[in-house]
């Protein structure tokens, strides 16, 4: 289990992108030639890939701009968790790796979303685009001018734009 968590974090350090659980599963259960070590692993990987492709196709068709939609790592992970069998409460093939680093990933995602909201204030075009993208992805639409008191706030906030 720790091995899988280490592999996931090492991949993140190399690429700057946290690999999905599906990618991690493939790293752990396929050779460097991308040949799965057993048929069950290959079937699970292909079932997850098919569900991800179905969801991306659905979102692309529903997208108002018609641009191809690629699921986020978090969304792909949710699909992996739905499809993969569980044993003793853990996903077969990756152990408890999903619990490792997810809190810090969520904090980064929240911070990015907050930054986009700040950028959208006073920019109706960007507000509309963010609202449409969130709706297309099935995410709740946020009002960038409302502050969410349930979000994690830094303990020592700094107003970087104070002297501008």
Order of alpha helices (4+ residues) and beta strands (2+ residues): alpha-alpha-alpha-alpha-beta-beta-alpha-alpha
